[in-house]
């Protein structure tokens, strides 16, 4: 019975210690709390050895062992919960201290520099967008100009082809007329030759 009361007292002390822990906690407090938990754990181990030895003096040894182990398990779990709470408080304290140091480092000059940096980034982003828009407009203009040049070139080629066709037709007609003139002259020459009387050869003496 006394041992059960001792285990309950250990659990109660642990709960009280957990309630006293708050953020932030100093390093001395954290070390003291960890030392207390380690001491209680060592004390539990020592009591467990004594209780096991006492069980050998009893008739129902196995029942005694089960009882002792159950009590120890409850006490160890209580200490483990306290250690978890302590570690959690230490983590929160560390995070609190880091946040405090970061806050102290942030000066008005740093805030102004950060604001200027953000503004500079926004201006650069706007300039990039403007340049991209200008490039798109220039590309559209070039495409439209290229289309107009292509149409103009097609028209010039068509006109040139049409002019060449007329010249070829005129040259062909001129050749036809020249051929007809030459043929007429040839026919006339042949007709004149056939119209002349053929003189007989002179008589031989």
Phi, psi and omega in degrees: 000317180298323181292321178296319178297321179296319179296319179296320179296321179297316180297317181296318178299321179296319180294321178296319180295321178297319181294330182282338181288133178213161180263134356277159178242141181282162179296324179296317178297318181296316178297319180296319180293318179294321178297318179299316181296317180296320179295317180294324179294319178295322179295321178297318179298320180294318178296324181296320179297316180295319182292324177295319179296324179292328181296329180294342180274352184263165180284313181267081185295314183296318178298320180297316179301314181300319180296315181296315181296322179296316179297318179296319181299318179297314181294318180296319179296323178297317178294323179295320178297319178298320179294322177298316178298318180298314180298322179296317179295321179296319178297316180295323178296316179298315179296321179297315181296318179296318178296321179295317179296319179296320180295322179292328180289335182282104179260166176304322179296320179294320178298317179296318179297320178296317179296317178298320180297316178297318180296319179298318179296319179295319180296315179299320179297317179296319178297319178297318178297318179297317180297319179297320179295318179296318178299320180295318179295316179299319179297319178296318178297315180297321179296318179294318179296319179297321177295319179294317179298321180296317179297318181296317179297321178297319178296318180296318179296319179297316180296317179298318179296319180295317178297319179297323179296319179295317179298318179297319179297316179296317179298320179296316179296321178298317178297320179299316180296318179299318179297319179295320179297315180296320179297319180295318180296320180295316179298319180296317180296319179294322181293320180295320180296320182286339182278336180290137179288147182270120179281139179286158178291143178295151183287149179277140178291000000 
